[in-house]
Amino acid sequence: MSYLDRSKEVQEDVVKWRRALHQIPEVGLDLQQTSTYIMQQLDEMGIPYRKNVGVSGIVGLIEGGSPGKTIALRADMDGLPIVEETGLSFASENGNMHACGHDAHSAILLGVAKVLNGEKENLKGNIKLIFQPAEEGPGGAKPMLDDGAFENPKVDGVLGLHIGGLTGDSKDGEVLVSYGSMMACLDRFKMTIRGKGCHGAYPENGVDPISIASQVIANVQTIISREVSPTDPGVITFGMIKGGSQYNIISDTVELEGTCRAVDQDVREYLAKRLEEISRSVAEGMRGSIEFDYTFGYPPLVNNEDVTKYFVESAKKLIPEEDIKEMKKPVMGGEDMAYFINEVPGTYIFLSSHEPVDGALYPHHNSKFNINEDIMQRGVALIAQAATDWLQR
């Protein structure tokens, strides 16, 4: 029996798990209900696990019938602070929402666990099941690694997937792979520009931080347009600006926050360096001052070429080759799966799945985001096949 057949056998369970998790979304590192539900399913399968790994993560272990290497399979399980508006019969009502598909990721991994646990005597080596919190922030992968998620037994490789429509031009069931840079870093910066408040009719008596901020924003964009090669993707976005309290008052301060994205570590570090240098020189050149803080968040996600090739060969056993698409360029979203792939060779794939709500398709992080649940069984089969084949190698 092929893994496609086995995935069909557990599809009803996978849908049930996904819908149950969809109704109880939690955010960040505190996922008490979600973690409890997943542990209950592992208990029913008889799969041992460690709980509270990296605060609320879960690490299950399926030991094969013969010794070998260990591969980790990762699923994130947190939601977003979004009020759901899908109208689904199993919609969340707690003020949060699984608006990025993490409920499906966890359900798919439970499906893989059920399939592989049923034939563990035939496995060579071990399967580690990584149920991770806080992918949407503040980050759960690194705390899990720091807490020994990849130890006892030591992990040798890692696989993960993301469901939905992240590239915008794929059809249901297609698998998108990348042999290198796939996703950008996720960095954050904050700055406070200080001037000197005064009457708006007499600007010569003060130092206007709003004027300084406007010049900072304009000048910083030249880093992307004039200092970084056009073939090296990079983004600097100012997402928040706060300043002023009255139409006729020049304020003392302006606060700005934003994000930097890059798919190359050298470019990432250059953006951070030049962002501070330009912002500081502009502020001081206009008689103000600046407080600057830069947070290096998730690193760029760069797939291992060999592991990706292995995955593609495994996928060809299950689905038509034309359903396996190579991503020609990375996307600028961030993913803390990058920490796991930086630790051991691994690959991350996109599994396309779209489902209309009110006659329209909605993107990730939207209050009406939804997926086609029929595609989840393909995810189960692909990950189970790839993990088994990788251990055999």
Sequence and secondary structure as in RCSB ss.txt:
>XXXX:A:sequence
MSYLDRSKEVQEDVVKWRRALHQIPEVGLDLQQTSTYIMQQLDEMGIPYRKNVGVSGIVGLIEGGSPGKTIALRA
DMDGLPIVEETGLSFASENGNMHACGHDAHSAILLGVAKVLNGEKENLKGNIKLIFQPAEEGPGGAKPMLDDGAF
ENPKVDGVLGLHIGGLTGDSKDGEVLVSYGSMMACLDRFKMTIRGKGCHGAYPENGVDPISIASQVIANVQTIIS
REVSPTDPGVITFGMIKGGSQYNIISDTVELEGTCRAVDQDVREYLAKRLEEISRSVAEGMRGSIEFDYTFGYPP
LVNNEDVTKYFVESAKKLIPEEDIKEMKKPVMGGEDMAYFINEVPGTYIFLSSHEPVDGALYPHHNSKFNINEDI
MQRGVALIAQAATDWLQR
>XXXX:A:secstr
  HHHHHHHHHHHHHHHHHHHHTS   TT  HHHHHHHHHHHHHHT  EEEEETTTEEEEEEE SEEEEEEEEEE
E   BS    S  TT   SS B  SSHHHHHHHHHHHHHHHHTTGGG EEEEEEEEE  TTTT SHHHHHHTTTT
TTTT  EEEEEEEE SSSS  TT EEE SSEEEE EEEEEEEEE B EETT GGGSB HHHHHHHHHHHHHHIII
IIS TTS EEEEEEEEEE SSTTEE SEEEEEEEEEESSHHHHHHHHHHHHHHHHHHHHHTT EEEEEEEEEE  
EE  HHHHHHHHHHHTTTS GGGEEE SS EEEE THHHHHHHS EEEEEEE    BTTB   TTSTT    GGG
HHHHHHHHHHHHHHHHH 
